[in-house]
Amino acid sequence: MNFQVNEQGYYGEFGGAFIPEMLYPNVKELQEKYLSIMGDADFKKEFDQLLKDYVGRPTPLFLAERLSEKYGAQIYLKREDLCHTGAHKINNTIGQILLAEKLGKKRIIAETGAGQHGVATATVCALKGLECIVYMGEKDMERQAPNVARMKMLGATVIPAMSGSKTLKDATNEAIRDWINHPEDTHYIIGSVVGPHPYPDMVARFQSVISKEMRSQLKEKTGNELPDYVFACVGGGSNAAGAFYHFLDEPSVKLVAVEAAGQGIDSGFSAATTQLGTPGILHGSKSLVMQTPDGQVVEPHSISAGLDYPGIGPLHAHLFKSGRGIFLSATDDEAVEAAMELAKLEGIIPALETAHALFALRKIEFKKEDIIVVNLSGRGDKDLATYMKYI
């Protein structure tokens, strides 16, 4: 079975580009040029150089000995939390800002939930001297105030999304509206593996550096570049796409994606799209979407702003439907519990998003010799106010 995108932008039955007429020229230009730009020797050289000298790659692969002892397996943490700006998001924004430059775009827009993608976008815009507008749900601006301050300090304009649930979905709607109104000079840096083709593939490719490093680091540490399991949290799913990418065609590697169950899958306050979603169109692509029978998007809920999304990237929908991915979920309380555990066992405070993936370690019976990699997608500084409520 094929897990790469096809020429029409589909993974199995999911994907494509469902866009307003006004955006057709922009998306068409990206579709026609993204692979040749990304394959260009100068582009690759600058991208790799910035990942090394600016982002701080390769990120370490850390054997978490006390966590391993507790769960009876060899558990490694891929330390994306040590990237500049505190999460994996910067890998993609570096790639897309270089792409935007090649396309001659001078104005950059982005959407953000937890604010990590907004910060990463504002960071690269400052680096390159480009105008930056970030759309963020009003509710997310309140719960992620430190990241809002960081974006403003980096010179970005942060615009609150006041409609709907005032979270990530609504911020994405506003960003798409902006793009429709400014098609000539604006590049939209989507932060996840969602949106119209080629975004899901483009973002996955920029994030695939994560699994590329995992393979060589595992080879060095264990003598085998293939782990038994790779765990990652999934909202739209960019960190998971990056962590899974170079293992997609390795059937011996089990890919475990962990969604946000919120207050419980059937509570009405959840973001577990694969459990609750049906095929539909959201933000420019066909995927699994939490929606009513007549196609109205259902408001998602998660304690983590980065997983609070009513859809999932088309690659992940395909991994779920085909059975290639194992999809689990963790509730708000379970995620906080797992974060506290990692802090006390390993001295690492993870982002709330990542904590969902950590909780799922409890849901699988491991063998002593199993090698597990958990993609530690972000650090927990931005979530301290939420954690404090539990402490």
N, C-alpha and C positions, 0 to 999 in steps of 0.2 A: 504494500500500500504506500502511496506517495504522501508525504507530509509537507512538501514544499508547495509554494503557491504556483498555480498554472498561469498561462499567458493572459487569461481573462481576469486574473486576480482572485481565483477561488481556491479554497482548501476543501476538497470534497464538495459538499453542497453549500458551503458558507464562504462569504467574502463578497467580491464584486465592488462596483462603485455606483452607488445610487445617490446622485447629486443634482442640485438645482442647475438649470441651464447656465446661469451666470458663472458658476464655478467650473464649468466644463473645460475652458481653455487652461486654467491653472492645473487641474488634476491631470489633464491630458499631457501637459508639458512635463509634469513630474513622472508620469508613467513612461513617457518616451525617453527621458534623460537620466532617471535616477541610477540605473545600473551602470551606464557608461561613465557617469560622473564618479560613482563609488569605486569603479574599477580603474580609474585614472591613476597613474603612478604618483603624480604630484599630490593628488587628493589623499591617497593612502599614506603617503609619507607624512603629510601634515597631521592627519588624523591620528596616526600611531604616535607621532611625536608629542602631540597634546595629551593623549591618553597617558603617556609615560611621565612627562615633565609637569603637567598641569593637574591631571586627575590623580596621579599617583599609582598607576597600574604597573605591573600586575598587583591585584589585591591578594593578601595572604589567604592560604587555605589552612585553617587552624584545626588541629585535632583537639576536640573538646573532651578531655579525659574524664572529668567528673560527670558530664552529661552522658558520655559513652557508658560509663559504669552503671549509671542509673537505668539506662534503657537496654543494656546488654548487647551493644553493637559498637562498631567503630564509627563515631559521628564526627564528621568534619564540617566546619562552618566556613562558607565562602564569604569573606569579609568585605562585601560591597558597602557596608556601613563606614568603611575607612576611606572611601572615595572622597575627593574634594566635594563639598556641599552636603555630604552625609548620606548619600544614597546612590543607587545604580543609575538614576535618571540622567546624570551628567554624561554618561557614555553616548546616549542618543542625542542630547542637545548639542554636543560638540560636533557630531556627524552632521546634524541637520543645519547648523549655522554655517558650516563650510559649504554645504549644498546650496543654501540660500545665497551665499556670496557668489557661487558659480552661476546661479540663475539671475544675478543682478538685483536681488530684492533688498530693499533698504529698511523695511519696516517688518518687525517680527511680532506675531501674536501667539498666545498660548492659553490653554486652560489648565487649571490645577485643582486638585482636591486637597490632599494633605499639605500642599504647598512645596513639596520637594521638587516637582517638575517645574513649578513656577520659579523657584530659587535657581534651579539649574539653567533655566532659559534666561533669566535676568543676568546670571553670571556670565554666560557666553556672549550675551549682547553687550555687556560692559567690556568684555575682553576684545570684542570686535568693533565697538563703537557704533552699534546699531540701536535704533529706537525699539523699545520693548513694551508691549501692552499685555498684561496678564489678567484673564477673567477668572474670578474665584467666587464660589457661592458665599453669600453673606454669612450663612451658618458656619461654613468652613473657616471663614476669616476670623470668626470669634474663637473657634476651638484650636486654630493653628496660628495664633497671633505672633509668635516669634518669627515664623516664616514670612508673614506679611511684612514685618519690620525689616527683615533681611532683603526682601525684594525691593522695597522702597529705598533702602540704603544703597542698593546696587543700581539705582536709577530707573527702575521699572515703574510704570503706571499700573496700579492694581485697581481693577474695576469690579465692584461687587455685582454678582448675579442675584437679582431680587425675586425672580419668578420661581414657581414650583416649590421644590423642597429646599431651594437655595443651597444646593450642593453641587457635586461634580457634573452631573447630567446637565444641569442648568447653565453652569459655566461653559460647558462644551457648546450648548445651543447658542450662547452669546458670542462665542469665538467664531462659530460658523457664520453667524449673521454679519459680524465685522468683516470676515473674509469676502463674503458676497458683495459687500459695499466697497471694498478696496482690493479688487482682484489684480490690479496692475503691479503695484509696488510691494505687496505684502506676501510673506511666507508664513503659513500656519504650522508651527512646530507642535504636532500632536505628541502627547507624552506616553501613549500606550500603544499596544498592537491592535488598535481599533481605528475606525474611520474608513473612508473609501480607499480602494487599491490605488496607489502602492504603499500607503502608510503601514498596514500591518506587517508587510514583508520588509519594508525599509527599516522600521523600528526594530524588528526582530534581528535583522542583520547587524545593525549598530550595537545591539545588546549581546549578540552572539559571542563577543569577546569573553563574556563570563564563562561559558561552557568550554570555549577554546582553552582558556587558562586552566580550568578545572582538569581537563584531560592531561595536560602536560604536568600539572602539579601532582595529580594522583599517581601518574607514572613514576615520578621522582620519589614520592613518599611510600608507595605501596608496590611498585613494580608493575601495576596494571592501570591503564588509563580509564577503564570503565568501572564506575561504582555499581552497587546493586540497586541503590535508590537515589533519586534526586528530588528533594522537597522544595517547593516554593509557594508563596501565597499568590492568589490570583484575584484581581479586581477586573481591570481590562486585561492585564496579564503580561506587561513588558518584562518584568524581572524573571518571570517564569519562562517566557519565550526565550530569553537570553540564556537561562540556566539549562533549558532542555535542548536548545538548538542543535548542538553537535552530538546529541544522543538520540535524536528522533529516529534514526535508522539503525539503532542498536537495540534490538528487541530484548536483550538480556537486562537492559537498564530500565527499571520501573520509574516512571515519571509521576510524581505525586503532586497534584495541584490542590491547594487548600483555599476554599472560599470562606467568606464571612457569613456565618449563620445568624449574626445579630443577636436578637433575643430568643432565637430558636427558629428553625426552618419554617415551621407552620404558625409562627406567632403573628405574622403580618408585618413584622419588623425584621427583615432579613435581606441579605444581598447574595444568597446562594443561587446564582443564575442557572447553573446546570440542573439543579433540583426543581427550580420553580419556573424556569423559562421555557418558551416555545419559539420556533423559528420566526423571525421577524426582521424588520429593517430598523436599525438605530444608528444615527450619526454616520450615514453614508455606506454602511455595509450590511449584508445579511448575516445574522448570527442568531444565537439564542438570546432572547430578551424577556425580562419579566414584564408581562403585559396582561391586560384584561382580554377576555374572549373577542372583544371588538377592536383590539389593537392599541388601546391606551396604555402608555407606559406606567407601570406600577412604581411608586416611590420605594427605593431601596432603603435599608438602614444598616449601618455598621458603626461601631464605636471608632473605627479607623476611617478617617476621611478618604484615604487612598483606595479603600475597597468598597466604598459606598457608591456603587455604580450598578444600574439595572441591566447591564449586558455583560458580554465577555468577548474577547477578541475572536475572530473567525478561526484562527489556528486552534485555539483552545476548544472551541465548539466542535471542531473536527476531531481533535484528540479525544474528547468526551464521547462523541457519537460513534467513533470507530473502535473505542475500547482501548486505544493506545495509552491514554492517560488514566490515572486513578484519581478521581475527584472526591475529596473529603471536605468537611467544613468544621469550623470552630466558632463557638459563640463569643460574644463580647467578654463575658466573665472568664471563659476558658483562655482566651487570648491574654488577658491581663495576668492570669495565673501562670501561664507559660513564660511571660516576660519576667515576672518576679523570680521564677525558678532559674532562668538563665542568668539574671543579675546576681543571684546568690551563689550559683554553682560555678560560674565562669567569669564573673566580673565584667559582663557585657550587658548593657541596657539596650535592647532592640527596639526598633520602631514597632508600633502597635500592629502594623500590617504584617511584618515578619513574624510577630508573635503567634499569629494564626497558624503559620507553617510549623512552628515549634511545637504547638499543642498537639498537632496531628501525629507526632512521634509516638504518642500513647495509643494510637488507634491501630497500629500494625505490630504483629509479633515478629521480632527480628531474631536471627541467629547470631551467635557470638562473632562469627567471622564476617557478617554483613558489613559492607562499607556504604555509609550513607553520607550524602552531602546535602546540607541545608543551605539554601541561598539566603544569607543574612542581608536582605535587600536594603535595609536602612537603619540608622541609629535613632535612639529614643529621645534625644533632647527635645524634639518638637512635641512629644507626648507627655512630658513630665507633669503638666497640669492635670491631665486625665489620670495618670498613675497616682498622683498625690491624693486624689479622691478615694482611691482604694486603700492607700496606706493609712 
